[in-house]
């Protein structure tokens, strides 16, 4: 468009916009305040549009004007909208803004076109199509003008953003008009470059995604709409995919990725996309899959890094090779998971698995990252991050699931073949021979559950145990420093397949793992050793591990000081397994381990996962013969002051201390060691009971109230009748317990705070029956009122269980109890009995099994 003349008001606006970018905070703040004030004056939106449209101005200033305009539109365009703030933009100003924005879509700067398109899309939400009928014709004309590639880009970018806001009334009328224009762009490779063709495909994807969302309700209509278009589009998709993937050509990766995304929608959402149509693209798809492996190998596996990793085009679309490969796996996953299409690729499953395993090789970038950061290695092992390895493993899982025994055999045969190739590379002197073997072990370990199940059920012709033993024994003597990731993978594989491996192999790797924890080896190897120990120690022969246990416990405790985040969780999990297996050694190490774990628990009190791990380790110590009293003597002096002064504690420490105390008290019902548990309960009572009652009565923190309720239930189940004699007078403890119950059953208390009151009341009834019998009528009244006000279904169910237990305990006088229920009112019902039975019939399926247990 022609450059816009600059008047005095425009100059002021440009100065303000420039000042809002000033590095000086005061200047910037004054400019922003001035712009806020100006936004309340007529003409502000028009002024921003003129700045954005003026091609003589600097790009940064124009882009800022467009972005502020988008915010302005959302606030002032549509009265009655949720985000509307007065004053509203006048009709005349709206028309000017719309015209200026459309005239700027052919700007050569792609980032500016994106900002302008965002503003247009913001207006379209309110105005299109009723108040802006010429928008779509303008955009279709723009993308059809082969003399202006800038205009084509701007139109496509705008359509891509608009398509995200289309509803089921617009899309059926838009697609028949829009798709032929998009098809012309995609099919005219001599006229339009890959970038523009990719943008056209992104609009196709957005529209087909919306059609897919509609297909559940309008399946017949959507199928009729799309059926005539499928074959031409598939021909184009085949043409794009049939050529080998090009190295270092991000536009080539991007256009293929959009094709794969569109195909995913076609397969999932359009029934008319049948096997014969799928055959149109099978050959081309395979060409893309196979050729992408060589590009991925050179660029990512063998290269130091993907040079395009984390890079994006001017519209914000990712351009990395990894993202393309992940999308490729996602589409293949859809195909293999489809009962309709898996048969088409069934004859090539063996090749599909064979090539997929090669994609799972560790990249050079991963080697670098994992060598520097053990946390990232653990996170990647746990599938926390999305990568080619994770995507490829998911595809193999789907092959095993969808193809049954044939799929399992294909996986095992491909693994055997890849293993042989890695050994040949090793014999030939290759320095990267280990990558393929590690990838093969990774693939098998990712499918361990399915492979083991197949072996047990006889689905597979090859013994997975024999194959694994062959693969592992071949390289048991490799250097841990030279091949740390392969060594780690061997540890993990032995742990995953321990049930089908020989005792000799298990013992070798168990003892090797125990020694490795205390050695100076790469972090990944220690991670693998921890994985192996967590799995192997519970089933280990005591005489085999006993000589090494003190050293292992010492090494794991030392490792705790250097662990963080993900690795800390793993070390604590391994330490728990070691303590359970250690017996006498664990008891000897208790004075060392317990203080360290307690300190770690305090340091990580805000991290619920680490706290749970730490408490589970302490629980393992508690359950070790001879450790209960020493552990209690460490815990109680610490948590007593915390619970007695809850307001002075950091966030989470009070709730965590209650959780820790509950863990300690829960043993009193089962553990016997010279009546020590009762002594521990009494000691805990003296230190904490009053404080816990106060927390229940006074706290507004629901986590504290929930944990305090569980703690009181443990006191009752552990102390029983003796508990009542520990107070300052004979009735103090019972009064305190009833006061706590009264608050927890208060119908005005938020349901979350009362969540565990059911188990607490149940303990009172079971262990203090004579005392509770005196209050049975008041208890029933409170239970009914709490049930009727509860907003959490789980709370109502837990209270219903109390009624079930009361009926059970009232035998043989059940009728007397029912008559009592009939005398108690229940809002909206004839009486409490009618209400309780009504709730019981609604929820019995959800808790009957738990009640029977």
N, C-alpha and C positions, 0 to 999 in steps of 0.2 A: 504494500500500500504506500501512498505518498506520505512523506514525512509530516508529522503534525507540528503546526506552528506553536511556539512557546510564548505564552503570555505571562503576565506578572504572577498570577496565581499558580501557574504551572512551575514557574521558577522557584516560588516559595516551597512548593511540594517537593521538587527535586532537591532543593537544599536540605529540606527536612529528612528526606530519604537518605541522602548522603551522610548527614550528621548521625543518623541512627546506626551507621556502620563505623562511626569514629571509635578509635581505640580508647579514647578518654571516657571514663564511666559517666562523668557528670554531663558531658556533651551528649552522649548517647541517651541517657535517661531523659534529658530535657527534650530531645528530638522525639523520643517515643511518646512522651506525654503530649507533645504538640500534635502528633499524628492521631492520638486517641481523641483529642478534642476536635480535630478537623473532621474525623470520621462521623461526627454528629451533625455536620453541616451539609446542605444540599450541594451536589456536584463532586463530592469527594470520590465516589466510585468512578465517575466519568474521568476525573483527573488521573486516577491511578491507571485507568485503561489507556489514556493518552500517553502516559509515560511508558507503559509497557509496549505500546505500538510504535513509538518513535525510534526509528532505526538509526538515528544519528546519535543516540545516547549510549553510554557504556552498557555492556551486557549486564553487569552486576546490578546496576540501578533498575534496569528494566525487569530483571528477574525478581528483584525484591518487590517491585510494584505489583507484579502479577501474583506473588505469594500473599501479599497483604490484601490484595483484591479478593482472593479466594476466601480469606477469613472474613472480610467485610461482607461478602455475599451471604455467607452462612448466618451472619448476625442480623443483617438488615434487609434481606431480599424478600422474605416471605412472612407476613404477619400471621400469627397463630402457630408458627413452627416452634418446636421445643427450644431451639437455640436463639429465637428471635429477640432482638433488643431494639427499641425505638431509637431513632426514627426510621420509617420504612423508605426505601428508594422509590422515587416517583416513576410512573410508567414511561415518561419521556426519557429519563436518565437510563432506565433499563434498556430501552431500545438502542440508545447510543452505545452503551457498554457492550451489548451483544454484537453490534455491528463491528466495533473496533476489534473485539477479540477474534471474530471470524476472519477479519482481514489480515490478522497477524499470524495465522496458522501456517502460512508459507514462508515464515522466517527461516533463514538458513541455519540459525543456531538451534540445534536439537534440544538442548536443555531448556531454552526459552520456550520452545514449542510445547514441551512437557508441562511447564508452568502455566502457559496459556490454556492448554487442554484441560488442566485440572480446574481452572476457573470456569471454563465452559461447562465441564461436567457438573460443577457445583450449581450452576444456573439451571442446567437441564433437569436436575432433580425436581425443581419447582415448576419450570416453564414448558418442558417438552413432553408431549407434542402439542398440547392445546394452545399455549401462548407463544410457542416458537415453532410453528409448522415448517418453516423453511430451513431448519437446522439440518435435517437428514438430507434433503436434496442438495444443499450446499456441500456437505461432506462427501456425498457420492460423486458430485461433479469434480470436487477437489482431487479425490483419489483416482478419478478417471482421466485426469489431464496429464498426458504423457509428456507434455512440454515443460512441466514444473515438478521435478522430483522432490523439491522441498515441500511443495504443496501436498504431494502424495504422502510424504512422511507425516506432515502435520495432521492431515485428515485421518490417517491410520492411527496415529497416537491418540487423537481425540476419540475415535470410535472404540479403541481398546478400553479407554477409561469409561466411556458411556456404557459399554456392554456390561460392565460390572454392576450397573444400577438398573438393568432392564428387568421388567417383571413379566409375568405370564400373559399379560394383555398386549405387550409391545412386541415381544420376540417373534411370535408367529407371523406378524405382518412385516417385520424387518428382514428376516432371513431370506425370503424369496427375492427381495430387492437387492440386499447387500451381498449375498454370497456370490452371484455372478460377477460382480465387480471385483470381489476378493479373488475369485478364481482366475480372472484375467491377469491379475498382478502375479499370483503364484505361478501360473503356467507360462508367463512371458519372461523366461530367464534371460533372453537377449536384451530385453528392454529394462527390466528392473533388477537391481542387484540383490544379493542374498539378504542384505539387511532389511530392505523394504519388503521382500517376500516373507521374511520371518515375521515382520510386524503384521502383515496381512494374516498370516497363520495364527498369530496370537489373538486376533479378533475372532477368527473361526473357532479357536479353542474356547474363548470366553462365551461365545454364543452357544456352542454345543454343550458346554457345562450347564448353562441355564436350561437348555432343552432337556438335558439329562435329569435335572432336578424336577422338571415338569412331567417327565415321562411316566412317573408312577400314576398320575391322575389322568393325563392326556395321552396315553400310550398310543392309541390308534391314530390320533391326529398327528402326533410327533412323527410316528413311523411313516405316515403318508407324506408328510412334509419333507422328510429327509431321504426317503428311498430313491427318488430320481437323481439325487445329487451324489449318492455314495460312490458309484462306479467312477465318474469323472474325477472326484477328489482322490480316490484310491489310486487311480492311474498316475496322478501327479505325485502322490506320496511315494509310490513305487519308483518314479523317475528320480526323485530326490535321494532316496535311500540306496539306489542300485549302484551308485558310484562309490569307490572306496573312500573311507573317511580320510580327510586330508590333515596332515600334521600342521600344527601352528596356525590353523585357519579357524579362528573363533567364530566367524560368520557361518562356516560350514557346520560346526558343532551346534550352533544356535538354531539354524533352520531345521536340522534333523531333530533336535530336542522338541521343537514345536510340533513337528510332524508326529512324533511319538506321543506327545500329550493329546493331540487330536485323535490319534488312533485309539488311545486309551478310552476316550469318551465314546467313540464309535462302538467299540467292543462292549463296553459296559452298559450303554444306554439305548442302543437302537437294535431291536430284534431283527430287522431286515438285513443287518450286517451278518451274513451267514458264512458257512464254510467256503463256498465258491468265491465269494467276494474276498475273503481272507487270503485265499490262494493267490490273489493278485499281488499281494505285497510280501508273501512269505520269502521268496527268493531274494528280494531286495533287502528285506529285514535281516536275513542271514548274512548278506554281504556286509551290511553295516556292522553287525555284531562281530564278525570275524575280523574285519579290517580295523575296527576300533581297538582290538586287543593289541595289535602291533604298535598303533599310535600311543596307546596308554602305556605299553611296556617301555617304549623309548622315552616318552615324556615324563612319566610319573614313577614307574618302578625303577628304571635305570637312571633317569635324570635326577639331578639334585633336588628339583622341585618343579611343580607345574607352574610355568611362568605366568599363567593366567589365573591362578588360584585366587579367589576373592575379588576378581575384577568384574566390572559391570559396564554395560553400555550406557549411553546417555539417557536412556529411559529407565535405568535401574534394573535391567534384566541381567542375571548372572551369565558369565561367559566361560566359566572354567570347564576343563575337560572332565573333571570329576562329576560336575553337575549333569553333564551330558550322559556319562556312563551310568550314573545312578538312575536317570530317567529311562535309559535303555533297559536296565534291569527291572524297573517298575513295570514297564509294558510287558516284558517277558513273563513277569510274575502274574500279571493279569491273564495272559494267554494260558499259561500252564494251570492256573487256578480255575479256568473256565471249562466246565464239562463239555461245552460245545466245540471248543477249539483245541483242547489238549490232544485230541485224537489226531489232529492235523500235524502236530509236531512230534507225535509219539515215536515215529520212526527215526527221528533225529535226536531223541533224548540223550543218548550216549554222547554225541558230539557236543550238545548243549552243556552237559555237565562237565565234560572234558575242558572246554574253553573257559567255562565259568571259574573253575578252580584256578586257572592261570591269572584271572583278574584279582584273586584274593591274595596275591603276593604282597609282601610288605614293601611299601614304596621307600625310596631313599629319604624322602621328607619324614616319613614315619620313623625310620631308623634314627634320624637326627633328633626328632622331637622326643621319642620314647627314651633315648639315651640320656637326654637332659632332664626329663620330667616323668618320674615313675607314676605320678598321679594321672597323667594323661594316658599312659599305657593301661592303667587299671580302668579308667573311664571308658576307653575304647573297647576293652575286653568285656565290659558289662553292657555294651551296646548303648551307652549313653549318647554317643555321637553318631551322626549319620555319615556313612562313608561307603566307598565301593565294596569294601570287605563285608560290611553289614548287609548291604543290598544283595550282594552275591550269595551270601549265606542264606538270606531269606528266600532267594530263588531256589536254592538247593533244598531247603525245607519243603517248599511247595512241590517240588518234583517228587520228593519222598512221600508226601501226603497224597498227591493226586494220581501218581503213577504206580503206587503200591509196590509189589515185589519187583516189577520191571525197573521202576525208578531207583529202588534200593540197590539192585544189582548194577545199574548204570553208574551209580555213585561209587560203589566199591570198586568196580572195574576201572573207572576213570582215575580213582585214587591210586590204585595199584600201578596203572600206566604212568601217572605223573611221578610216583615214587621211583620207578625204574629210570625215568628220564633224569631225575635229580641225581641218582647214583651214577649214571653215565657222565653227567656234567662234572661230578666230583672226580671221577676217575680221569677225566680229560684235563683236570687242573683248573676248572672254572672257580673263581673266587665268590661267585654268587649262587653256587649250586644249592645252597641251603634254603634259598627263598622258596623254591617250588616245593621242597619237602615240608617246610613250615606251613605253606599255604594248604597243602594236602592234609596235614594234621589238623590245621585250623578248621578246614571244611568238615572233616570227620567228627571233631569234637563238637562243632556247632550242631551236628545232627545226632549226638550221642543217644538221646532218648529214643528217637525213632529207629536208629540202627540196632540198639540193644533189644528193643521190642520186636523188631523184625527177626533177629536171631533166635529169640525165645520162641516165637510163633512159627518159625520155619519158613518165613517168607523169602529169605535170601539163600542163594546157593553157596555163597562164600562165607567162611567164618571171619567175622570182623575181628575177633580176638587174635586169631593167627596172623592176620594182616598187620594189625597194630604191633604185635610183638616183633614181627619181622622188621617193620619200619623202625622201631625204637632200638632194638638190639643192634642193628646195623651201625648205629652211630652213638652208642653209649659212651664211647671213649673220647668223643670230640672235646675240644677245649672250650671251657665255659666262657672265657674272655673273647675268644675268636668268634663264637657263634652264640651270643647270649639269647637271642630271640628264639632260635631253634631249641636251645636247651630249655628255655622257659616253656615252650610249646610242648616239649616232651613231658615235662612235669605235669602240665595241665591235662594232657591226653591220657596219661596213666591214671590220673585221678578220675577223669570222666568215664574211663572204660575198666575201672578196677574189678568190676564183677565178672569180666570175661578174660582176665589176664592171669597168668600163672603166679603162684606164690613167690617164686624166686624173683621175678621181675618186680613185683610189688614191694618185696622186702628191700631189694636193691635201691629202688627209687625213694622208698620211705626213709631209709637211713641216709641216702644222699641228700634228701630234702632237709632232714634234721641238721646235717652238718653244714649245708649251704647257708642256712639262716645266720650262722655265726661267722661266715667267711667274707672276705673282701671280694665280692663279685658284683657285676652290674646289677642295678636295681630290678630290671625285668626278670632276672633269674630268681631273685628273692621273691618276687611276686608269684612266679610259677611254683616255687617251693612252698609258699604259703597256701596256694590253691591245693597242691597235692596233700599237704599235711592236714588241712581241714577235712579232706575226704578220706584219707587213709588212716589217720590216727584212731578214729572210733572203732575200727575193726582190727587194729593192730594187736599182735601177740605181745603180752605184757613183758615177757622175758626178753623179747627182741629189742624193745624200745627203752626199757628201764635204765640201762647203762648210759643212755644219751639224754635222758629227760631233764636232769638238772641243767645241763648245758643248753638244751633247747629253751627251757623256761627263761634262763638267764639271757640268752640271745634275743628272744622275742621281747622281753622286758626292755632290753637295751634298744631294740628296734623301735619301740614306742616313742622314744625321745626324739627320733629322727623322722618319724612318720608324720604325715599331714593329710588332711582331706580324705581322698579316696583310699590311700594306702593305710591310713589309720584304721578305717573300718575293717580292712582285710587283715591287718595284724591283730586286732582285737578278736576277730572271728577265729583266727588261728590259735591265739592264746587260749581262748575258751576251750577249743578242742584239745589242746595240750594239757590243760588243767584237768579236764575230765578223764583223760587217759593216764595222767601222771601218778595218781594215787599218793603213795608216800612222798614222792618227790614234790608233788604239789603242796602237801602239808608243810614240808620243810621250807618251801619257797614263799609261803603265805606272808611272813613278816616283810618280805621284800616287795612282793607283787601288790598286795592290797593297798598300801599307802600310795603307790604310784597310780593305780587305777582310780582311787578316790580323788586324787589330785587332778587327774585327767578329766574325770567326770565333772568336777567343779569348773575347770577351765573351758569345757565345751558345753556348759549347761544350756546355752542357747541353741545348740544343735541337737535336735531330738534323736537323730539317727545315731550319733556318736554316744549320746547318753544311754540309749537303749543297749547299744553294744557293751558299754562299760558296765551297766547293771547286770547284763547277762554273764559277763566275766565274773563279777562279784558273786553272782548266784552259783556259778560253778565252784567257786572257792567255798562258799557256804556249805555246799553239798558234799564237800570232801571231808572225809573222816578226820576229826580233830580240829577243824577250822572254824566251826560255827562260833564258839565263844570268842576266840581272838578277833574274828571279823566284826562281831557285834561290839566288842570293846573299842574298836576303831570308829565304827559308824556312829554310835549313839552320842559320844561326846561332841561330834561335829554337828550333827543335825539338830541337837537339842537347842543350842542358841539360835540357830536359823529359824526354827519353828516358833520359838518364844518371842522373837522380835521380827515378825514377817514384814512389817512396813519398811524395815531398814535394809532389806536384802535386794540384790540385783534381780532383774526380771527373769523369772523362770526358776530361781533357786528354791523357792518355797515349794512349788509344785513338784520339782525334781526330788527334793528331800523327802517329801511324802511318798513318792513313788519308790525311792530307795528303802524307806522304812517298811513299806508294804512288802517288798521283796523279802526283807529279813523276817518279818512276822509270819509270812505265809508258810514257813517251814514247820511252825509249831503244831500243825495238825498231823504231820507225818513223821517228822524226824525225832528220834529218841537217842539221847546221849546223856545218861545220868540226870534225866529231868532238866537238862540245860535249857531247852526251849521255853519252858514255863518261866524259868529264871530270867531268860532274855525278854520275854513278854513283860514280866514284872519290871525289869530294868527300863524297858522302853516306856512303860506306863508312867513310871516315876519321872522320867525325863520329858516326855512329850505329850501325854494324854490330854492334860488341861489345855495345852497350846492347840492341839488338833481340834478339840471341841470349840475353842474360840474362833478358829479359822472357819469352821462350818457355820457358826452363828454370826460372824461379822464380815467375812470376806465377800467381795463382789466379783472376785476372779473365778470364773467357772472352772478353769483347769485346777486351781487350788481346791475348790469345793469338791470336784470329782475325785481327785486323788485323796483328799482327806476322808471322803466317804468310804472309799475302798480301804483306807487305812483303819478306820473304825471297825469295818466289817472283819478285818484281819485280827484286830484286838479281841473282838467278841469270840471269833472261832478259835483263837489261840488261848485266851484266858478263861473263857466259859464262866462257870459259877464263881471260880476263884477271883475273877476280875472284880466282882462286886465288893470284895473284902479289902481291896487295895486303896480305897479312897480315904479321905480324912474322917468321914463318918459312914455308917453302914448304908446310907441311902444316896450318898453323893454321886457315885459312879452311875447308878441307874438313872438318877435325875438328869445327869449330863447326857447320857445316851438318848433318853427320851426327848430332851431339849433339841438335840441335833436332829432327831427324826422329825420333830415338829417343824423345824425350819425347812428341812428338805422336802417335806410334804406340803408346804405352804402353797396353795394354788396360785398365789400371785408371784411366786418365784419363777424366773425364766427356766424353761424346761432343761436347758443345757446344764444348769447348776445342779439339778436334781437327778441327773442322768443315771447315776449308780445307786440311787436310794433303794431300789428293789432288792439288790443283793444284800445291802446292809440290813433292811427290815427282815429279810429271810434269815439272816444269821441270828438276829435277836429272837425270832420266833423259835428257831431250832435249838439254840443253846441256853436261852433264858425263858423257857416256856411258862413257868409259874409266875414270873414277874410280868411278862407280857400279857398273860391271861387276864390280869386285872384291868388292862386297858384295851381289851379287844374291840369293844364297841366304838370307842373314840378312834382307834386305829382304822377301823373299817370306814368310818366317816371321812377321815383324812385321806385314805387311799382313794375313795371314790371321787372326792373333790379334786385331788391331784390328777387323777386319770382324766377327768373331764376338762381340765384346763391345760393338759399336756399338748404341746405342739409337735413333739417328737414321737413317732410311732414306736420306736424302740423302748421309750420310757413307759408307754402304756402297756406294752407287752410284758415288760419286767414286773409291773405291778399286778397284772393279771396272773402271773405265775404265783404271786403271794396268795391270791385267793384260792388257786388250785391247791397249793400246799396246805392252806388252812382247812380246806374241805377234807383233804387227806388225813390231817391230824385230828380232825373232829370225829373220825370214825370211832365207835359205831353210832355216834350221835349226830350224823350228818344232817338229819331233818331239823334238829335244834339250831344248827348253824344257819341253815337256809331260812328258817323262820326269823332269825336275827337279821339277816340281810333284808328280808321283806319289811322290817320295821324302820329301816334307814332310808331317808329320802335320797333321790338322785335327780338333779335338774333335767327336765324334759322326759323323764321316764316315770313309770308307776312307782318304782322303788329301786333300791340298790341291786336287788337280785335280778330284776329285769334288765337293768343296765349292764351288769357284769356278764350275764348270759348273752346279751346282744353283742358285746365286745368280743366275747369268747368265740362266738360263731364266725365273726369277721376275721379273727386273727389266728385261729387255732392252727391252721396249716403252717404258720410261720414260727410257732414256738412249741408245738406239741412234742416234736422229737427231742428238743432240749429238755423239756419237762420230764419226759420218760427217762432220759439219761440221769 
